[in-house]
């Protein structure tokens, strides 16, 4: 059954995919270039309150703010009697909960609540600040403050509900979103496009597809955020065909909505997810014509990644070479990942060293993971260990399971199983199934039965099994005729299948993309024809 019920599994034609009428629009290039007009400094300069009290200007200045600044400002506000001014106190509250760049959430919340409790008549901005902070920190507290706000007769505005819906990032619950939706309608804030986009995003986070589709269709106006919210969610669920279909609708004749950088990046991810080099090149042509490649480096980085995932390493390198003046860390990480995934570990390592020595770019966790992956695929043991030890020495890099999985795989492929096992013993966190599964695979590869049993013993101590390594674990137990454990693992895998989309693959034939879905029982003619071909090939393979 197709998600979203939008496509009749039609062929996606390359011609027209990018929306030529929209491309021909004379002002398109101007629309895609962002211009941010900041009037904050002028407002502060002309405001009488800030003229009488210059120390308050730090509230609006874009600089690093610490508890020292907050303490000094709070003391000044109390001494000068400004604590009776709701505006000044609301800005202090915002500083303590949102702008402050040090301290943990608990420390900030204690300080912020104390400030809020001393505001005689909190305005809506102050209530919104509390709700915004606690929605990311403690969902129930955010709801409590919202209800208290209503009890005290304060009317929510167009920012209250989007802040409240931020809680869905951590606690996705459709009933909660529906209640917020009802409140927004009753409070006459539903007409705000900001509120509608927030509700749409929240419904999709909760996988409330029917409600999200109904809301999207009822929206009288849709901006780039509306479309991008749907497109990015479809991409996250591997519905790449549908994502491209939505992009075509967005820039087609009837909508004429200019995309933003997030739209382009999400659409590029759909192209790379399909593995369609043709669609990627078409989008590349569009980006060159309208000037995106010169104006936004994030779009360039996504193009490098898309070409790499579509198998065209040469085009990925050409795009990277054209970004010389404005390369950032993500540009280097994209090209290093490109070479690593194609098995060119030496080139990935060379770029990694060039990035640091010639360009002075400091790698992050993702960059290290990319180069370690390249070393593991090519058996560069000494180089990989050197990079791994440099990560440990650099305390700014946060090691996670992915890095340990790479180094264990690197040592395991080289037959250095004891060293790999020792690293697992020294991991500062509990090794997950991906790390242990990597070692288990290499133990089987090198026929080390003793260590295989030790790794299996560690796996059995885990509280849960997850990830692709469960298949490997099941096969190991099957080889040892432990069928009870095989049945248990397979049963757990089936119970978890609803948590992620079904596996998909695509092929492109004569400009048309065809999709294959795991566990697809469709009776449509194309599906029946393909199943017949597969059954015939299976019979032939048995005869050979």
N, C-alpha and C positions, 0 to 999 in steps of 0.2 A: 504493500500500500504506500503510495507516494505521500511524503510530507507536503503540507501546504496546499495540496490539491490545485496546483496552478498550471502544471505542465501536462500535456497529453503525450509525453515522451516523444515530442517532435524533434526533428533534427535541428541542431543549433547551427544555423548558417553563419559562416565566418563573415560573409559580406553583409553589412548592416549591423553586425554585432556591436560596433562601437558608436552607433548613433550618428550617422553622417549629417542629418539636418541640424543636430545640436552642434556638431563640429563646425558647420558652415556659419554658425551664428557669429556675427562680427564682434560681439563683445564678450565672447567666451574666454578669450585669453585674459581679459581684465577681471572676469569673475573669479577665476581660479587663483589669482594672486591676492593674498591676504594683506589687508592694511589695518593695522591696529592703531587706533587713535586714542592715546591716553591723555585724558584731561585731568588726571588726579592731581598732578603737581600744580596746575593753574588753580584748581579748586581750593587746594590747601593755602596757596599763596594769597588768594583773595578773600578767604573766609575770615570774618571778624574774630571768631573764637580763637583760631590759630594765630592770628596777629597779636591778640592780647596774651596768649599763652604759647610762646614758641616751642616750649618743651613738648607740647602735645604733637608736634609734627612727626615725631618718630612713629606715631600710630599709623600714619599713612605712607611713610617712606618705605621703599623697597630695599630693605637691608636685613642683615641677619639680626634677629631679635632673640634675646636670652632672658632667663629669669632675673638677671641683674637689671635689664631694661624695665622689665615688668615691675620689679620692686620699687625702683626709682620713680616710675610713673605713678604707681599706686600711692606712694607717700606724698608726692606732689599734689595729686588729685585730692587727697584727704585734707592736707594742710590748706590748700587754696579754696576748699569748699566746693570743688567741681564734682564731688561724689553725688551731689543732688541733681546733676545734669544727666538725664537718661542717655543722651547721645554719647557723652564721654564715657560713661560706664559701659555702654553697649560696645564701644570700640575697645575698651580694656578687656571686656569679656572675650571678644573676638581674638585679641592678641594672645590671651592666655590659653585658649582652646585650639585655635587654628594656626595663627602666625608663629607661635613659639617654636623654635627649632631645637630645643633641648628638653630633656625630661621625658619620662614615660607617660602613658595614658592615665595611669592612676594618679600620678602627681599633678598632671595638668587638670584632671577632673576635680580633684579636691580644691585646687586653687580657683578654678573657674566657678564652681558651685558657690564658694564663699563670696566671690564677687557678685554673682547673680542674686544671692540672697540679700545683698545690701542695696540692690536697686529698688527704689521705692515703687516705681511704676514701670516695669519692664515693657519695652516696645516689642513689636513683632520681630524686629531684627535680632533682639536678644534671645527670644524664644527659639527662633530659627537656628541661631548659633549653637544653642544647647542641643537641639534635636539633631543637627548636622553632626556634631561631635559624637554624641552617644549612639547614633545610628551605625557608625563604624566601630564603636567600642563596646557598647552594651545595648542590644536591641530593645530589651524590655524597658530600660530607663528612658530611652528616646520616646517610646510610646507613652510612658507615664507622664513625661513632660508635655507631650502633645495634648493628652487628656486634661492635664492641669491647666494648660493654656486655654482650652475651651471653657473649663469651669470658671475661669477668671474673666470670661467675656472677651477674650482677644480673638480677633477674626483672622484665620490663616490667610496668607497671600500666595502668590504663584510660586514661591520658593519653598514654602513649608512642606508640601507633599513630595516634591522631588527629593528633599533632604530626608524625609521620613522613609522614602522608598529605597534609599541607599542601604538600608538594613538587609534588603534582599540579596545583596552581594555576599553576605555571610549566612543569612537565614532565609533561603528561598522558600516561600510558602504562599501558595496561590490564594488561600482564604484571606490572608493579610492584605495582599494586593487588591483583592476585590473590595475589601472594606475601605481601603484608602481611596479606591476608585469612586465608591459611593459617596464618601465624604467630599471628595473634590467636586463632584456634581452638585451636592447639596450646598456647598460653600461658594458656588459660582466661580470657581477657579479652573474648572475643567476646560474652558475655552482657551486657556493658555497653551501654546504649542510646547512650551517647556514642560508643563505637567503631562501633556499627552505623550511626549517622547519618553519621559521617565516611566510612565505606566506601561508603555509598549516594551521598554527594556526590561522592566520588572516581570511582566507576564512571560517573556521569553526565557528569563532566568529560571522561572518556575516551571518551564515546559508547558505552560498553559497556552497551547497552540491555538485552540478555537477562540479564546478570548483575545489573544494578540491579533489574530487575523480580523476579527470583528472590529476591534479598535482601529486597526490600520485602515480598514475600508471606510470607516465612519469619519476619519479625520478629514475635515474640509480642506486643510492645507497641509502639505508635507514638505519639509525642508530636507537638506542634505543629511541632517542627523536622523530623521525618521527613516529614510531609505537605508542609510548606512547601518543603523541598528539592526534592521532585518537582514541585510546582506551579510554582515559580520557574523550574526548568529547562525545563518544557514551554512556559512563556511565552517564555523566551529563544529557543526553537526555533520560535516562532510556532504552537504547537499550542494555540490558545486554547480551543477546544471541550473538549479533553481536560483542560486545566487547570481549567476550570469544573466539569467532571464530577468531578474529584478533590476540589474544594472541597465539592461537594454530598455526596460520600461522607464527607468528614471531619466535617462537622457534622450528618450524618444520624442516623437512628434507632440504627444499630448501632455507631457509633463514639463519638459525643459527645465529641470532642476539642476543647477550646477553642482557637480560633485566636489567634495573636499579631499584633503590628503588621506583621511581615514577611509573614504569610499574607494579611492584608487588602490590603496594597500590591500583592502579586503577583497576587491575584485581581482587583483593580482594573485592573491592567495588562492582564489577559486581556479584561476587559469593554471597555476602550478599544481593544485590538487588534482586537476584533470590530467595533468601531464601534457597539455596541449601546447606545443611550440607555436602553432599557427595563431592561436588566440593571444598568446603572450607577445608575439611579434606585432600583431594588430594593435594591441594596447600600447606597445612601445612606440609605434608610429604616431598614435594619437597624442601621447605624452610629449613627443618631440615637437609636434605641430603647434600645440597650445602653450608650450613653454614650461611644463611641469618639471622637467629634468633640470632646468636651471634654477627653479625657485624653491624646490623642496627636496632635501637630501634623503628624507625617509622614503619617498617614492622611488628614488634611484636605488636605494638599498633593497627595497622589495622587488625591484626589477632584476637585480643581480641574483637574488634568491630564487625568483621564479625561473629564470633561464637555467640555473643550476639544477633545479628539481625537474625541469623538462628535458634534461640531458644535453643541453647546449652549453658546454663549459666555455667554448671560445667566445660566444656572445656575452656570457657573464663577465669574462675577463675584459672584453672590449668596453662594456658599460663601466666597469670599475676603473679602467685606464682613463676614461673620459671625465672622471670625477676628481682628478688630481687636486684642483684648488680647494675643494670643499669636503674632502673625505673626513668622516668621523670614525669613531670606534666601531659603530655598527656596519659601516662600509667594509672595514677590514675583516670584521667577524663574518660577514656574509660571504666574502670571497674565500676566506680560509675554510669555512664550512663547505663551500662549493667544491674545492679541491679535495677536502677530506672525504666527502660522501662519494666522490668519484674514484677513490682509491689512490689519489696522488698525494701521499703523505709527505714526500720530500718537498714538493712545491708548497704545501700548506705550512710546513715548518719554516721554509725559506721566507714566506710572506709574514709569518709570525715574528721572526727575528727582524725582518726589514721594518715592520710596523714599530717595533720598540727602538731599534738602534738608529734608524735613519729618520723616522718621523716623530719619535718621542711620544707615541700614543701608548697609554697604559692599558693593558688588557684587563677585562673583567672576567667573571665566572664563566660566562657563555663562550668567550674567546678561548679560554683555557680548555673548556670541554671540547670545542671544535678541533683544536690542534692535538689534544690527547686522542681523540677519536681517529684522526688521520694517522697518528703514530701507531695506534693499535691495529689499524687495517693493513699497514705496511710493514709491521714487525720492527719498527724503529725503537728498540728496547732502551738503549742508552739515552737517546734523545728524549723519549717519553718520561723516563725516570728523572732525568734532569729537570724537565719542566714541572713534573709533579712535586719534586722537592723544593723548587723555587716557589710553588704555590703555598707550600707549608710554611716556608720562611716568610712569605709576604702575608702578614696578619690581616691585611685589608680584604683578602680573598676568602670568601665563605665557601668552604668545601661542603659538597653534598653527595648524595648517593651516586649521582651520574659520574662524578669525577673518579670515585673509587671503582665504579663499574668499569670505566675505561682502563684504568691502570691494572685492575685484576685481569681483564680480558687481554691486555697487552702482554702481561707476564704469562698468562695461561697459554696463549697461542705459541709463545716461545718455549714452552715446556718447563717454565720456571714455576712449577706448581707450589713448591714449598714457600717461595717468596710471596706468591699471591695469597696463600693461606695466612701467612704472617701479617700481611697488610689487613686482611679481614679481621684478624684478632685484635688489631690496634685501632680499628675504626672508632672514632669518638662517639658515633651514634650506633644504634642497633642496625646491623646489615639487613637490607631488605631482600626480597626474593630475586630482584634483578641482579644484585651483586653476587649472591650465592648461586644463582642460576648460571651466571657467566662462568664461575669457577667450575660448577658441575658439568657444564658443557665441555669445558677443556679437559676435565678429568676423564670423561668418556672418550674424548678425542685421543688422549694419550694412554688410555687403558689403565688408569691408576685406580684400581678397585678399592684399595684401602682409603684413599682420600675421598673417593666417591661416597663411601659409607659415612665418613666424618662430616662431609658437607650435607648429606641427607639428614644426619642427626641434628645439625643446626637448623635446617629448614623445618623440621618437625617441631622445633621449639618456637617457631614464629606463631603469633596469634592468628594470623590470617595469611592467605595466599592470594596474590593478585598479580596481574600483568601477564605478558606473553610467556614468561618462564614457567607458568603452570602447565603448559603443554609439554615442555621438556621434562618437567618433574613427573608428569603422568606417564610419559614414555619410559622413563627410568624404572618406575615401579612395574610397568608392564613387562619390561625386559627381565625383571626379577620375579615375575609371576605373582606379584603382590596385588591381586585384582581387587581386593577390598579397598585398598588405598586409591587405586585407579578410579573406581566407581565414586568414591567420596570426592575426589578432586574434580572429576567431570561434573558431578552433581552441583558442586559449589560454583563451577564456571557457568553452568546453565542458569543458575539462580541469579547470577550477576549480569547476565547478558543485557537486561533492560537498562543498565546504568550507562551504556555507551552505544553509539550507533553501530549498525551492522557493518561488517567489512564490505568495502566496495572496490571495484577496479573498473577501468575505462579503456576503450580502444577507439582510435580514430580511423575511419574508413571513408575516403573520398569527401573529406571536409565535414563529415558528420561524426559526432561522439556518441558512442553506445556505452551504457552503464551496466555493470553486473553487480548484483547485491547478494551477499550471503544470506542463506535461508529464504531466498525469494521463491515463492510458490505461485507466481503469476501465471495465468492461463492465456495471456495475450499472445497473438500469433508469433511475434518475434521471439518471445521467451520460449514458446513450445518448439520453434524451429531450432533455436540454439541448444535446447536440452536434448533434442533428437541427435544433433551433431555430436554433442559431448558423449552421449550414450554410445553412439557408433564408434567414436574414437576409443572409448574405454574397451569395447569388445575387440577392436582391432589390436589394441595393446596387449590383450591377454593371449592373442594368437601368436604374437611375435616371440 
